[in-house]
């Protein structure tokens, strides 16, 4: 399974945790039962979920600082979780180029979000990538 598929799985788990207060491990089990187990990049998907959840408060502050006109709780749930995932990569995964994190997030937005999700996600993440230190809380 590719890293893109691992990101999709991580997004699906984060979505379940965010909306249904699911336990991440249980969400992974449910996803494996429904869609098959991740073989090659399961560790990567789990690292993304665990890291995002550990740093969730900081990540949400960053999103809130950039999206002044949009309260984070009023954002589309999918968009919010895609940005959380990407911001975790940008700030805490130095081995992943920022451009890869942004491109993957935009593609996830186009696949799983609404009509304007890709543009919205690109706008938020683009501002972070221009000056990451400005927004890091």
Secondary structure, DSSP 8 states (H G I E B T S, - for coil): --HHHHHHHHHHHHHHHHHH---HHHHHHHHHHHH----SSHHHHHHHHHHHHHTHHHHHHHHHHH-TTS-GGGS-HHHHHHHHHHHHHHHH-TTS-HHHHHHHHHHHHHHHS-TTHHHHHHHHHHHHHH-HHHH--
